[in-house]
Amino acid sequence: MAPADTSLEAARIEREALERLGPEGRAKLTFELIEQLRMIVEAGVRARHPEYTPEQVRLARNRIYWGDDLFRQVYPGVEIET
C-alpha cells in the first residue's frame, strides 16, 4: 500500500530499492537518517535559543524526542525550553 501522497509506481520503485540494499544497507540508511534528524532538531533548538550551551541543546533535543512526561521523569526538576 502506497502513502496517500505517493503513486503506486513510486512506492514500488522505493520498495525495490530498499530490497536491493538488503538488511545491512537498510540498517546503515536508518542510522544515517537518525543522525540527520538529530542534526536538524539540534539546529532548530540553536536557532530558537542561540544562548544555549551544548548541554542545554542536548536536553532540549531529548525533550523534543521524548515528550514532556518522559523528559520530566528522566530529568526531574530540569526546565528547558525547546
Secondary structure, 3 states (H helix, E strand, C coil): CCCCCCCHHHHHHHHHHHHHHHHHHHHHHHHHHHHHHHHHHHHHHHHHCCCCCHHHHHHHHHHHHHCHHHHHHHCCCCCCCC
